[in-house]
Amino acid sequence: MRGLLLLALVAFPSLVAAQPNEPDIPYFDVDAACARDNNAQGRRICVELEQSAYNRLKRVWPTASVSARNKALVNSASALKSKSYYEVLAMLLDTALRVEELQRPPPPAPTFQR
């Protein structure tokens, strides 16, 4: 796993370039990616969807486990060539967090107190 993360970070250095005041959220040039859409409505929708996903990431990223963030980063590397990187990253982070939650042992059953 560690090797995959290292490979992703070497192959895609933009994964380590966070914006100021954004804790470790990788930089992705949304405007440039969405500009590849040939019509104005498509570009507008692209930016709106990416903004929504980025806002979700800003809320969740700082409290997500390092393991969940690393899994999301490694698995999102191929999405850097798409128009929806933040959408993919947010979905992968949500999935990694859900998997972690499912893998936690259940809390002990309550016992009756007299």
Backbone torsions as a table, in degrees:
resi	resn	phi	psi	omega
1	MET	NA	-46.3	-179.1
2	ARG	-61.2	-37.2	178.8
3	GLY	-64.8	-39.7	178.1
4	LEU	-63.8	-41.9	179.1
5	LEU	-63.4	-44.6	178.8
6	LEU	-61.3	-43.6	177.8
7	LEU	-60.8	-44.7	179.9
8	ALA	-63.1	-40.2	-178.8
9	LEU	-70.7	-32.9	177.2
10	VAL	-74.2	-42.4	-178.2
11	ALA	-71.7	-30.8	-177.2
12	PHE	-129.3	78.5	-175.6
13	PRO	-60.4	-21.2	178.9
14	SER	-65.1	-15.5	177.8
15	LEU	-65.6	-24.7	-178.0
16	VAL	-98.3	-5.8	-177.6
17	ALA	-91.4	87.9	179.7
18	ALA	-80.3	151.9	175.0
19	GLN	-74.1	153.8	177.6
20	PRO	-57.2	141.7	178.0
21	ASN	68.1	6.5	177.9
22	GLU	-113.9	107.8	-174.6
23	PRO	-65.1	97.6	171.6
24	ASP	65.9	8.7	175.9
25	ILE	-74.2	123.6	-177.3
26	PRO	-61.5	148.8	177.0
27	TYR	-81.7	135.7	174.0
28	PHE	-140.8	129.0	-178.0
29	ASP	-79.9	88.2	-177.2
30	VAL	-63.3	-43.9	-178.1
31	ASP	-58.8	-44.4	179.8
32	ALA	-67.1	-42.3	-179.2
33	ALA	-65.5	-43.4	-178.4
34	CYS	-73.2	-23.3	178.6
35	ALA	-66.0	-17.8	177.8
36	ARG	-68.7	-16.8	177.0
37	ASP	-73.3	133.5	-173.0
38	ASN	-79.4	-13.0	178.9
39	ASN	-121.4	153.2	-173.8
40	ALA	-62.2	-41.0	-179.4
41	GLN	-64.8	-40.8	177.5
42	GLY	-62.2	-41.8	178.3
43	ARG	-64.2	-42.8	-179.2
44	ARG	-62.1	-46.5	-179.9
45	ILE	-63.4	-42.3	178.8
46	CYS	-57.3	-49.4	-179.0
47	VAL	-64.1	-43.0	-179.8
48	GLU	-62.0	-43.2	179.7
49	LEU	-65.7	-42.8	179.0
50	GLU	-66.3	-38.3	178.7
51	GLN	-63.6	-43.0	178.5
52	SER	-61.3	-45.2	178.8
53	ALA	-64.4	-41.0	179.5
54	TYR	-63.7	-40.8	178.4
55	ASN	-62.8	-38.8	175.4
56	ARG	-61.8	-45.0	179.2
57	LEU	-60.7	-40.9	-179.5
58	LYS	-60.5	-33.8	179.5
59	ARG	-76.4	-39.4	-170.6
60	VAL	-93.7	-36.6	-172.4
61	TRP	-52.5	-48.4	-175.3
62	PRO	-62.0	-26.9	-177.4
63	THR	-102.3	-5.5	178.7
64	ALA	-71.8	148.7	179.1
65	SER	-65.8	154.8	177.0
66	VAL	-59.6	-39.5	179.6
67	SER	-61.4	-45.3	179.7
68	ALA	-64.8	-41.9	178.7
69	ARG	-63.5	-43.7	-179.8
70	ASN	-63.2	-42.6	177.8
71	LYS	-61.2	-43.8	179.5
72	ALA	-63.6	-42.3	180.0
73	LEU	-63.1	-47.3	-178.9
74	VAL	-61.8	-46.1	-176.5
75	ASN	-74.3	-17.6	-178.6
76	SER	-91.4	-6.5	-174.5
77	ALA	-55.4	-38.5	-179.2
78	SER	-70.1	-20.1	-179.5
79	ALA	-79.0	-6.6	180.0
80	LEU	-61.8	-21.3	-179.8
81	LYS	-91.1	-1.4	-178.4
82	SER	-96.8	-179.2	176.6
83	LYS	-91.5	-4.9	-171.4
84	SER	-125.4	48.3	-177.2
85	TYR	-61.4	-49.0	-177.7
86	TYR	-65.9	-33.8	175.2
87	GLU	-61.9	-45.9	-180.0
88	VAL	-65.0	-45.8	-179.4
89	LEU	-61.5	-43.5	179.3
90	ALA	-63.5	-42.2	179.2
91	MET	-64.0	-43.5	-180.0
92	LEU	-66.1	-38.0	177.6
93	LEU	-66.7	-44.7	176.7
94	ASP	-56.8	-44.1	-179.6
95	THR	-63.5	-45.8	179.9
96	ALA	-61.6	-39.0	178.7
97	LEU	-68.1	-38.4	177.6
98	ARG	-65.6	-40.9	178.1
99	VAL	-61.8	-44.4	178.1
100	GLU	-59.5	-42.4	-179.3
101	GLU	-63.3	-42.0	179.5
102	LEU	-67.9	-26.5	-178.2
103	GLN	-85.5	-11.3	177.9
104	ARG	-69.4	142.4	176.2
105	PRO	-67.2	146.3	179.7
106	PRO	-66.6	153.1	177.9
107	PRO	-65.9	156.3	179.5
108	PRO	-62.1	148.4	178.6
109	ALA	-66.7	142.3	179.1
110	PRO	-68.0	150.5	177.2
111	THR	-117.1	146.1	179.2
112	PHE	-69.2	133.4	179.9
113	GLN	-108.1	129.9	175.8
114	ARG	-103.1	NA	NA
